[in-house]
Amino acid sequence: MAQRNTYREDEEQEEHVNVHELMRVKKYMKPYATKLLLVIMVVISGSIIMTAMPMITKMLIDVVLPQKSYTYLYEIIAVFMLLIVLYELGLAYRTLAITRIGQMIIRDMRRDIFTHVQSLSFDYFDSRPHGKILIRIVNYINTLSDTLSSGLINVFSDVFVLIITLITMFV
């Protein structure tokens, strides 16, 4: 007697990075390339601002305070405050834009997956546990959504801060 809708062994859930699968996401990012490019420029600008602030503090301590020049002190404080405001505005834009872009990419993926699942034969659904199909679709998309919405851009931002900091230190 053949059993249907059962698996004797649980599948191992391994979370490893597959470059081929990451390249498939590129297809979904393509329509949002200009928005992603703008976010990348904001990330680079934020990285530059982050490394400029310690340099301004150094100048304040080494040059302005020993001379007791209050006019330079006020100018440097104004520049510092302006940089903080610009950085925070860029951070807010980056967060909103990457979340929105990530959600639009996930929407496109879900639409394609739904269309694909609708085109599958009844034999496919009869030969597999229904919960396993649903879990795969939901979990994989949610994991990808988390990666796109926050993880990827944070890694990208941190790498830029590191590169610009190293350039600043050794130049």
JODA-V205281 format. One line per field, one symbol per residue. phi: phi as a letter, one per 40 degrees, with the letter a starting at -180 (. if undefined). burial: + if it has 16 or more other ideal C-beta (glycine too) atoms within 10 Angstrom, else -. Layout:
# JODA-V205281
phi=???
burial=???
This chain:
# JODA-V205281
phi=.ccbgbbcbccccbbbcbcccccccddccdcbccccccccccccccccccccccccccccccbccccfcccccccccccccccccccccccccdccccccccccccdccccccccccccccccccccbcccccccdcccccccccccccbdccccdcccccccccccccbb
burial=---------------------------++--+---+--+--+++-++-++++-------+---+-----------+------+---+--+---+--++--++-+++--+------------------+--------+------++-+++---+--++--++--+-------
